[in-house]
Amino acid sequence: MLTGRAQVHDVVACLDAGADDYMTKPFRFEELLARIRARLRGVGTEEERVLIAGPVRLDLWSREVSVRGRAVALTGREFALLETLIRHADRVLSREQLLSQAWGYDFDPSTNLVNVYVSALRKKLGENVIETLRGFGYRLRT
């Protein structure tokens, strides 16, 4: 995450919400490149390439998804949303958290995009994979 907000509570909130790193502006380009290289060094293990939660298997490299061994075709945004849910399996994520991670911060939090895409994922993955907790958000059950 690259931001102008340098308060400790902002850093903690973003890292807790799923950010892998946090840099504040102004920044040195050399430091940004070094952080990117450091992140890329960890890429490549089987554990980081394939995410599994319950019956869902998601391959980050091939962009293939399967449920109980059955291949499921997803759009790019559905894939991003499912990846976010799997990375936080069994945790309740608010609509705002899902919007920020799967869509970025450019979207209006009052939009119903999350509802629409969760509904589409349920049709493709099965009704019981993603749980709605009214007033709180969504959770991928394992």
Secondary structure, DSSP 8 states (H G I E B T S, - for coil): -EES---HHHHHHHHHTT-S--EESS--HHHHHHHHHHHHHTTT-HHHHEEEETTEEEETTTTEEEETTEEE---HHHHHHHHHHHHTTTS-B-HHHHHHHHT-TTS-TT-SHHHHHHHHHHHHH-TTTEEEETTTEEEE--
